């Protein structure tokens, strides 16, 4: 990848990552509302009024969703960049 190409790709990558994080947060909220037995917000790890099991399940689901969304966004942005510039963004 040429130096000019790196300069262009870095800001695009940062914007895509931020957008992916926001999207992952919205997806997690929707998923949690569907799998949670109550209409409560996802538990915070330090909230001792909620069960440990519930807190760990929420953390696992959130990690899974964030990982999948991040990989999807990174992959799509790399493919889009390669399609436009005909250069590998690695």
Phi and psi in radians as a Rosetta constraint file:
Dihedral C 1 N 2 CA 2 C 2 CIRCULARHARMONIC -1.276 0.35
Dihedral N 2 CA 2 C 2 N 3 CIRCULARHARMONIC 2.769 0.35
Dihedral C 2 N 3 CA 3 C 3 CIRCULARHARMONIC -1.022 0.35
Dihedral N 3 CA 3 C 3 N 4 CIRCULARHARMONIC -0.694 0.35
Dihedral C 3 N 4 CA 4 C 4 CIRCULARHARMONIC -1.144 0.35
Dihedral N 4 CA 4 C 4 N 5 CIRCULARHARMONIC -0.641 0.35
Dihedral C 4 N 5 CA 5 C 5 CIRCULARHARMONIC -1.154 0.35
Dihedral N 5 CA 5 C 5 N 6 CIRCULARHARMONIC -0.684 0.35
Dihedral C 5 N 6 CA 6 C 6 CIRCULARHARMONIC -1.095 0.35
Dihedral N 6 CA 6 C 6 N 7 CIRCULARHARMONIC -0.704 0.35
Dihedral C 6 N 7 CA 7 C 7 CIRCULARHARMONIC -1.110 0.35
Dihedral N 7 CA 7 C 7 N 8 CIRCULARHARMONIC -0.638 0.35
Dihedral C 7 N 8 CA 8 C 8 CIRCULARHARMONIC -1.327 0.35
Dihedral N 8 CA 8 C 8 N 9 CIRCULARHARMONIC -0.666 0.35
Dihedral C 8 N 9 CA 9 C 9 CIRCULARHARMONIC -1.263 0.35
Dihedral N 9 CA 9 C 9 N 10 CIRCULARHARMONIC -0.639 0.35
Dihedral C 9 N 10 CA 10 C 10 CIRCULARHARMONIC -1.016 0.35
Dihedral N 10 CA 10 C 10 N 11 CIRCULARHARMONIC -0.890 0.35
Dihedral C 10 N 11 CA 11 C 11 CIRCULARHARMONIC -1.124 0.35
Dihedral N 11 CA 11 C 11 N 12 CIRCULARHARMONIC -0.640 0.35
Dihedral C 11 N 12 CA 12 C 12 CIRCULARHARMONIC -1.121 0.35
Dihedral N 12 CA 12 C 12 N 13 CIRCULARHARMONIC -0.679 0.35
Dihedral C 12 N 13 CA 13 C 13 CIRCULARHARMONIC -1.140 0.35
Dihedral N 13 CA 13 C 13 N 14 CIRCULARHARMONIC -0.704 0.35
Dihedral C 13 N 14 CA 14 C 14 CIRCULARHARMONIC -1.142 0.35
Dihedral N 14 CA 14 C 14 N 15 CIRCULARHARMONIC -0.791 0.35
Dihedral C 14 N 15 CA 15 C 15 CIRCULARHARMONIC -1.079 0.35
Dihedral N 15 CA 15 C 15 N 16 CIRCULARHARMONIC -0.749 0.35
Dihedral C 15 N 16 CA 16 C 16 CIRCULARHARMONIC -1.120 0.35
Dihedral N 16 CA 16 C 16 N 17 CIRCULARHARMONIC -0.663 0.35
Dihedral C 16 N 17 CA 17 C 17 CIRCULARHARMONIC -1.149 0.35
Dihedral N 17 CA 17 C 17 N 18 CIRCULARHARMONIC -0.750 0.35
Dihedral C 17 N 18 CA 18 C 18 CIRCULARHARMONIC -1.122 0.35
Dihedral N 18 CA 18 C 18 N 19 CIRCULARHARMONIC -0.784 0.35
Dihedral C 18 N 19 CA 19 C 19 CIRCULARHARMONIC -1.095 0.35
Dihedral N 19 CA 19 C 19 N 20 CIRCULARHARMONIC -0.685 0.35
Dihedral C 19 N 20 CA 20 C 20 CIRCULARHARMONIC -1.113 0.35
Dihedral N 20 CA 20 C 20 N 21 CIRCULARHARMONIC -0.685 0.35
Dihedral C 20 N 21 CA 21 C 21 CIRCULARHARMONIC -1.110 0.35
Dihedral N 21 CA 21 C 21 N 22 CIRCULARHARMONIC -0.732 0.35
Dihedral C 21 N 22 CA 22 C 22 CIRCULARHARMONIC -1.133 0.35
Dihedral N 22 CA 22 C 22 N 23 CIRCULARHARMONIC -0.742 0.35
Dihedral C 22 N 23 CA 23 C 23 CIRCULARHARMONIC -1.109 0.35
Dihedral N 23 CA 23 C 23 N 24 CIRCULARHARMONIC -0.756 0.35
Dihedral C 23 N 24 CA 24 C 24 CIRCULARHARMONIC -1.086 0.35
Dihedral N 24 CA 24 C 24 N 25 CIRCULARHARMONIC -0.673 0.35
Dihedral C 24 N 25 CA 25 C 25 CIRCULARHARMONIC -1.091 0.35
Dihedral N 25 CA 25 C 25 N 26 CIRCULARHARMONIC -0.745 0.35
Dihedral C 25 N 26 CA 26 C 26 CIRCULARHARMONIC -1.163 0.35
Dihedral N 26 CA 26 C 26 N 27 CIRCULARHARMONIC -0.732 0.35
Dihedral C 26 N 27 CA 27 C 27 CIRCULARHARMONIC -1.098 0.35
Dihedral N 27 CA 27 C 27 N 28 CIRCULARHARMONIC -0.770 0.35
Dihedral C 27 N 28 CA 28 C 28 CIRCULARHARMONIC -1.066 0.35
Dihedral N 28 CA 28 C 28 N 29 CIRCULARHARMONIC -0.754 0.35
Dihedral C 28 N 29 CA 29 C 29 CIRCULARHARMONIC -1.045 0.35
Dihedral N 29 CA 29 C 29 N 30 CIRCULARHARMONIC -0.773 0.35
Dihedral C 29 N 30 CA 30 C 30 CIRCULARHARMONIC -1.117 0.35
Dihedral N 30 CA 30 C 30 N 31 CIRCULARHARMONIC -0.799 0.35
Dihedral C 30 N 31 CA 31 C 31 CIRCULARHARMONIC -1.106 0.35
Dihedral N 31 CA 31 C 31 N 32 CIRCULARHARMONIC -0.764 0.35
Dihedral C 31 N 32 CA 32 C 32 CIRCULARHARMONIC -1.095 0.35
Dihedral N 32 CA 32 C 32 N 33 CIRCULARHARMONIC -0.693 0.35
Dihedral C 32 N 33 CA 33 C 33 CIRCULARHARMONIC -1.106 0.35
Dihedral N 33 CA 33 C 33 N 34 CIRCULARHARMONIC -0.506 0.35
Dihedral C 33 N 34 CA 34 C 34 CIRCULARHARMONIC -1.446 0.35
Dihedral N 34 CA 34 C 34 N 35 CIRCULARHARMONIC -0.555 0.35
Dihedral C 34 N 35 CA 35 C 35 CIRCULARHARMONIC -1.694 0.35
Dihedral N 35 CA 35 C 35 N 36 CIRCULARHARMONIC -0.249 0.35
Dihedral C 35 N 36 CA 36 C 36 CIRCULARHARMONIC -1.340 0.35
Dihedral N 36 CA 36 C 36 N 37 CIRCULARHARMONIC 2.359 0.35
Dihedral C 36 N 37 CA 37 C 37 CIRCULARHARMONIC -1.187 0.35
Dihedral N 37 CA 37 C 37 N 38 CIRCULARHARMONIC -0.344 0.35
Dihedral C 37 N 38 CA 38 C 38 CIRCULARHARMONIC -2.097 0.35
Dihedral N 38 CA 38 C 38 N 39 CIRCULARHARMONIC 3.017 0.35
Dihedral C 38 N 39 CA 39 C 39 CIRCULARHARMONIC -1.591 0.35
Dihedral N 39 CA 39 C 39 N 40 CIRCULARHARMONIC 0.402 0.35
Dihedral C 39 N 40 CA 40 C 40 CIRCULARHARMONIC -1.371 0.35
Dihedral N 40 CA 40 C 40 N 41 CIRCULARHARMONIC 2.777 0.35
Dihedral C 40 N 41 CA 41 C 41 CIRCULARHARMONIC -1.173 0.35
Dihedral N 41 CA 41 C 41 N 42 CIRCULARHARMONIC 2.805 0.35
Dihedral C 41 N 42 CA 42 C 42 CIRCULARHARMONIC -1.031 0.35
Dihedral N 42 CA 42 C 42 N 43 CIRCULARHARMONIC 2.517 0.35
Dihedral C 42 N 43 CA 43 C 43 CIRCULARHARMONIC -1.263 0.35
Dihedral N 43 CA 43 C 43 N 44 CIRCULARHARMONIC 2.509 0.35
Dihedral C 43 N 44 CA 44 C 44 CIRCULARHARMONIC -1.428 0.35
Dihedral N 44 CA 44 C 44 N 45 CIRCULARHARMONIC 2.527 0.35
Dihedral C 44 N 45 CA 45 C 45 CIRCULARHARMONIC -1.016 0.35
Dihedral N 45 CA 45 C 45 N 46 CIRCULARHARMONIC -0.519 0.35
Dihedral C 45 N 46 CA 46 C 46 CIRCULARHARMONIC -1.560 0.35
Dihedral N 46 CA 46 C 46 N 47 CIRCULARHARMONIC -0.039 0.35
Dihedral C 46 N 47 CA 47 C 47 CIRCULARHARMONIC -1.396 0.35
Dihedral N 47 CA 47 C 47 N 48 CIRCULARHARMONIC 1.773 0.35
Dihedral C 47 N 48 CA 48 C 48 CIRCULARHARMONIC -1.397 0.35
Dihedral N 48 CA 48 C 48 N 49 CIRCULARHARMONIC -0.050 0.35
Dihedral C 48 N 49 CA 49 C 49 CIRCULARHARMONIC -1.405 0.35
Dihedral N 49 CA 49 C 49 N 50 CIRCULARHARMONIC -0.242 0.35
Dihedral C 49 N 50 CA 50 C 50 CIRCULARHARMONIC -1.807 0.35
Dihedral N 50 CA 50 C 50 N 51 CIRCULARHARMONIC 2.708 0.35
Dihedral C 50 N 51 CA 51 C 51 CIRCULARHARMONIC -1.251 0.35
Dihedral N 51 CA 51 C 51 N 52 CIRCULARHARMONIC 2.675 0.35
Dihedral C 51 N 52 CA 52 C 52 CIRCULARHARMONIC -1.100 0.35
Dihedral N 52 CA 52 C 52 N 53 CIRCULARHARMONIC -0.709 0.35
Dihedral C 52 N 53 CA 53 C 53 CIRCULARHARMONIC -0.999 0.35
Dihedral N 53 CA 53 C 53 N 54 CIRCULARHARMONIC -0.822 0.35
Dihedral C 53 N 54 CA 54 C 54 CIRCULARHARMONIC -1.115 0.35
Dihedral N 54 CA 54 C 54 N 55 CIRCULARHARMONIC -0.728 0.35
Dihedral C 54 N 55 CA 55 C 55 CIRCULARHARMONIC -1.125 0.35
Dihedral N 55 CA 55 C 55 N 56 CIRCULARHARMONIC -0.707 0.35
Dihedral C 55 N 56 CA 56 C 56 CIRCULARHARMONIC -1.260 0.35
Dihedral N 56 CA 56 C 56 N 57 CIRCULARHARMONIC -0.647 0.35
Dihedral C 56 N 57 CA 57 C 57 CIRCULARHARMONIC -1.122 0.35
Dihedral N 57 CA 57 C 57 N 58 CIRCULARHARMONIC -0.759 0.35
Dihedral C 57 N 58 CA 58 C 58 CIRCULARHARMONIC -1.062 0.35
Dihedral N 58 CA 58 C 58 N 59 CIRCULARHARMONIC -0.736 0.35
Dihedral C 58 N 59 CA 59 C 59 CIRCULARHARMONIC -1.142 0.35
Dihedral N 59 CA 59 C 59 N 60 CIRCULARHARMONIC -0.690 0.35
Dihedral C 59 N 60 CA 60 C 60 CIRCULARHARMONIC -1.165 0.35
Dihedral N 60 CA 60 C 60 N 61 CIRCULARHARMONIC -0.768 0.35
Dihedral C 60 N 61 CA 61 C 61 CIRCULARHARMONIC -1.125 0.35
Dihedral N 61 CA 61 C 61 N 62 CIRCULARHARMONIC -0.748 0.35
Dihedral C 61 N 62 CA 62 C 62 CIRCULARHARMONIC -1.106 0.35
Dihedral N 62 CA 62 C 62 N 63 CIRCULARHARMONIC -0.758 0.35
Dihedral C 62 N 63 CA 63 C 63 CIRCULARHARMONIC -1.103 0.35
Dihedral N 63 CA 63 C 63 N 64 CIRCULARHARMONIC -0.709 0.35
Dihedral C 63 N 64 CA 64 C 64 CIRCULARHARMONIC -1.090 0.35
Dihedral N 64 CA 64 C 64 N 65 CIRCULARHARMONIC -0.823 0.35
Dihedral C 64 N 65 CA 65 C 65 CIRCULARHARMONIC -1.132 0.35
Dihedral N 65 CA 65 C 65 N 66 CIRCULARHARMONIC -0.803 0.35
Dihedral C 65 N 66 CA 66 C 66 CIRCULARHARMONIC -1.102 0.35
Dihedral N 66 CA 66 C 66 N 67 CIRCULARHARMONIC -0.697 0.35
Dihedral C 66 N 67 CA 67 C 67 CIRCULARHARMONIC -1.120 0.35
Dihedral N 67 CA 67 C 67 N 68 CIRCULARHARMONIC -0.777 0.35
Dihedral C 67 N 68 CA 68 C 68 CIRCULARHARMONIC -1.147 0.35
Dihedral N 68 CA 68 C 68 N 69 CIRCULARHARMONIC -0.763 0.35
Dihedral C 68 N 69 CA 69 C 69 CIRCULARHARMONIC -1.163 0.35
Dihedral N 69 CA 69 C 69 N 70 CIRCULARHARMONIC -0.742 0.35
Dihedral C 69 N 70 CA 70 C 70 CIRCULARHARMONIC -1.084 0.35
Dihedral N 70 CA 70 C 70 N 71 CIRCULARHARMONIC -0.808 0.35
Dihedral C 70 N 71 CA 71 C 71 CIRCULARHARMONIC -1.100 0.35
Dihedral N 71 CA 71 C 71 N 72 CIRCULARHARMONIC -0.696 0.35
Dihedral C 71 N 72 CA 72 C 72 CIRCULARHARMONIC -1.126 0.35
Dihedral N 72 CA 72 C 72 N 73 CIRCULARHARMONIC -0.790 0.35
Dihedral C 72 N 73 CA 73 C 73 CIRCULARHARMONIC -1.174 0.35
Dihedral N 73 CA 73 C 73 N 74 CIRCULARHARMONIC -0.767 0.35
Dihedral C 73 N 74 CA 74 C 74 CIRCULARHARMONIC -1.069 0.35
Dihedral N 74 CA 74 C 74 N 75 CIRCULARHARMONIC -0.756 0.35
Dihedral C 74 N 75 CA 75 C 75 CIRCULARHARMONIC -1.135 0.35
Dihedral N 75 CA 75 C 75 N 76 CIRCULARHARMONIC -0.796 0.35
Dihedral C 75 N 76 CA 76 C 76 CIRCULARHARMONIC -1.134 0.35
Dihedral N 76 CA 76 C 76 N 77 CIRCULARHARMONIC -0.713 0.35
Dihedral C 76 N 77 CA 77 C 77 CIRCULARHARMONIC -1.194 0.35
Dihedral N 77 CA 77 C 77 N 78 CIRCULARHARMONIC -0.644 0.35
Dihedral C 77 N 78 CA 78 C 78 CIRCULARHARMONIC -1.152 0.35
Dihedral N 78 CA 78 C 78 N 79 CIRCULARHARMONIC -0.751 0.35
Dihedral C 78 N 79 CA 79 C 79 CIRCULARHARMONIC -1.142 0.35
Dihedral N 79 CA 79 C 79 N 80 CIRCULARHARMONIC -0.722 0.35
Dihedral C 79 N 80 CA 80 C 80 CIRCULARHARMONIC -1.109 0.35
Dihedral N 80 CA 80 C 80 N 81 CIRCULARHARMONIC -0.751 0.35
Dihedral C 80 N 81 CA 81 C 81 CIRCULARHARMONIC -1.100 0.35
Dihedral N 81 CA 81 C 81 N 82 CIRCULARHARMONIC -0.761 0.35
Dihedral C 81 N 82 CA 82 C 82 CIRCULARHARMONIC -1.132 0.35
Dihedral N 82 CA 82 C 82 N 83 CIRCULARHARMONIC -0.622 0.35
Dihedral C 82 N 83 CA 83 C 83 CIRCULARHARMONIC -1.170 0.35
Dihedral N 83 CA 83 C 83 N 84 CIRCULARHARMONIC -0.622 0.35
Dihedral C 83 N 84 CA 84 C 84 CIRCULARHARMONIC -1.405 0.35
Dihedral N 84 CA 84 C 84 N 85 CIRCULARHARMONIC -0.751 0.35
Dihedral C 84 N 85 CA 85 C 85 CIRCULARHARMONIC -1.741 0.35
Dihedral N 85 CA 85 C 85 N 86 CIRCULARHARMONIC -0.236 0.35
Dihedral C 85 N 86 CA 86 C 86 CIRCULARHARMONIC 1.064 0.35
Dihedral N 86 CA 86 C 86 N 87 CIRCULARHARMONIC 0.552 0.35
Dihedral C 86 N 87 CA 87 C 87 CIRCULARHARMONIC -2.239 0.35
Dihedral N 87 CA 87 C 87 N 88 CIRCULARHARMONIC 2.547 0.35
Dihedral C 87 N 88 CA 88 C 88 CIRCULARHARMONIC -1.340 0.35
Dihedral N 88 CA 88 C 88 N 89 CIRCULARHARMONIC 2.192 0.35
Dihedral C 88 N 89 CA 89 C 89 CIRCULARHARMONIC -1.386 0.35
Dihedral N 89 CA 89 C 89 N 90 CIRCULARHARMONIC 0.179 0.35
